[in-house]
Amino acid sequence: MSSEKATAIVLRVVEFSETSSVVTLFTREFGKVRGLAKGARRPKGPFESALDLLSLIRVVFLRKSSDSLDLLTEAKLERRFRPAGGSLSNLYAAYYVAELLNELIDDYDAHEGLFDAAEATLLALASGESVADALVQFEIVALREVGHLPTLEACANCGGDLDPSGRVSFSQLAGGALCKNCRAGQRQVISLSSPVYHALARLSSGEQPTAPLEANTYGELRSVLNHYWTHLLGRPPKLQRWLPTTIS
């Protein structure tokens, strides 16, 4: 077994015994890591209460060569996640980030860009920034990192030109926008308004937003992303229903 060091976000903690826990981590260096933390539930255990959900930690673990759990040996707390003012909306949004990371990333599949985006999103949510803007930007980065960013600059089916002046057809199965010729006969197609299409296209291109999302745009964009995640994951994310559908 080799000893590894990593920076990690705690995605999940499950009781294993009276004194130990099984912990799922998203590490910057190695991707998702699942390990047994012996003594983690003791009041004065070896992990100094660092293994809290959404905490940013420095961890040392022994990497197993088989399919068994890795063994966590040390964890040092860098930062806990505490939303400003105890905001439940920001808390549920952070849980949603953890759920997506847990579902999307395979064991030992590193995505440094996604880790940095997740850390920045949790910081934004902890400081009380808009749930709408923070989540949508994170979701676009996540889709890009795992290779499912929708095609929006041209028809996802034929590569032809789109007409973004009116409503644009978005196909979950094709993975992007469809021209009028390719729309016929397609299943699981959503109709996007022009503002939502343009907002999604700007975000997908990596362009930084110059202004917060408008209420109507966010509501429709949230619906599009909810349907797309449901298609990609094969089920709706469990915490999807707790996300705000409007901007207050």
N, C-alpha and C positions, 0 to 999 in steps of 0.2 A: 504494500500500500504506500502511495506517495502522499506527502503532506502538501496541501495547497493553501494559499492565502488569497482572499478576495474581498471586494467591497460588495455588499449585498443589500437588497430590500427584502424584508420578510413578507412573503405572500400568504403563508398559511401555517398555522400551528395546531397540531392535533395531539391530544393526550395519548401516550403510549402505555404508561404504567403510573404507579403512584408518584414516581419521581422523575420520569423521563417524558420527552415529547418527540414527535416526528415533525420536522420543520421543512417547509418548502421555501427556498430562497431563489431570487432572481439576481444572479451575480453579473457584474460587468465583465469579468474575465472569462467565465465559463458558461454563461447562460443559466438555465434552471438547474438547481441542485437540490436533491432531497436527502436529508440526513437525519440520523438519530442523535438527539441531544440528551445524553445521559445526565441525570441530575438537574435538568433544567427547571423542574418544578419544585425543587427544594428552596426554602426561603433564602438560604445562603449558598446557592449552587455555584457552579463554575462559570456561569454565563452572565452573572451580575444583572439579571432581569433585562437583558438586552433583546431577548427574543419576543418582542411584542409586534403584533401585526402592523405592517407598514413602516417599521423602524428601519433606519439606515444604519448598517453595522459593518464592522470589520470582522471577518470570520476566518478561522483556521479549521480545516477539516481533512480527514484522511479519505482519500478517494479509493473506493473499492474497485476491483477489476471485474467483478461479476455484476449481476443485476440487483444485488442487495443494496440496502441503503448505505450511503456514506456515513462516516462517523464525525460529528462535529465535536471539536475539542476545545475551542475557545471562541468567544464572541465579545466584542467591545462595542458599546453603543456610541454611535456618532450623532444621531439625531432621532428623536421620536416625532411621530406625526400627531400634531395637535391643531385642529382647525380653529382659526380665530373666532372667538365668541361662542365656541361650541357648536358651530353651524352643522346641522344634520345633513343639509344638502351637500356641503363640501365633504363631509365624512363619507356619505354614501357614494359620492363621485370617486373618492379615493379607493373605496372598496371595489368599485367597478374597474378601476385601473388595475388593481391587483388580480381581479378575476380574469380580465382579458390577458394579462401577462401569463397567468397560470395555464390558460387554455391554449394560447398561441405558441408558446415557446417549448421546444423539445428539450429534454435533458442534454446538457452539455452542447447547446447550440447558442454560441455567444452572439449577441447583438449590442455592441457598445453604443451605437446611436440610439437604439430603443431604450437602453438603460438610462442614458443621459436625459432623454425626453421624459421618461417616467419620473426620474428624480426631480426634474424641473417642474413637472406637472404637480407632483405632491407638494413641492415648495409653494407653488402658486396657490394651490387649494388651501394649504395651511395658513397662508397669509391673508386669505379671504378674497382672493381674486374671483372673477366671474367663473362659475362652473361651466357655463355654456362655451366660452372661448377656450378655456383650459382643456376641456374634454375633447372638443372637436379637433383641435390642433394635435392632441396626443393620438387620437384615433387615426388620423391621416398618416402620422409618422409610423404607427403600428402597422397599418396596411401596407405602407411602402416597405418596411423592414421585412415583412413575411411574404412579400411578393404578390400581394393581392390588391395593390392600389388600382382603382378603377381607371379604365381608359376613357379620357374625356376630350382630348384634343382632336380626335377623329372617331369615326364609327368603329366600335369594338369588333364588329362582324366583318365588314368589308374594307375598312380603312378609308372610306370615302369621307367627304366633307359633311359637316353638321350644319344645321340652321339653328343657332342659339337665340334667334330673335323672339321666338315664341316658346312653347313648352317643348322640352327635350325628353325623349324616351330613354329610360335607364334600365338596362337588363341585368339582373343579378346573375343569370346563367352565363351570359356573354362576358360579364365583368366590366361593364361600362356603358357609354351612351350608344344609341343606335340612330342611324339615319332613317329617313322616312321609308326608303325602299326596303330596309332590313327589318323594320318594325313588324310587318305583317307576319302573323303566325307564331310570333315569339311568346313564350310563357314567362311568368314572373317579371313583368315589366312595370316600372313605376314611371309616372309622368312628372318631370321636374319643371317647376316654374323657371323662367329665365334668371331671376336673382339667385335662386338656389343653385342652378347649374353653374353660374359664373362664380359664386362663392366657393363651390366645391372644386371647380377647375383651378381657381387661384391657389387654394390650399394644397391641392394635389401637385401643383407645379413647384411647391416649395416657397412660394411668395408669402412673405409675412403680411398679415392683415394690418391695414392702416387705421382701422376703426373697429370697435366691437360689433359683433353680429347684431343685426336688428331682430326684434322679437319674432316677426313673421318668418323671416329667413331661418332663424334657429329652429323654430317649431317644425318646419318642413324638413330641414336638414337632419334634425334628430330622428324623424320618422324614417328617412332614407337610410341613415346609418344603422338604425335598429333592424330594419329589414335585411340589410346587407350582412350584418353580423350573424343574424339568425340563419341566413343561407350558408355562410362560411363555416359556422360552428355546428350546424345541424340542429340547432335549438336556440331559443332566445337566451342571451346571458341572464343569469338569475337575478342580477341587480339592475337589469335594464328598467324594470317598472318603477324603481325608486328615483330615476333620474328626472330632473325637471324638464317638462315639455315646452315651457314658455320661459321667457326672461322677465323677471319681476322688475 
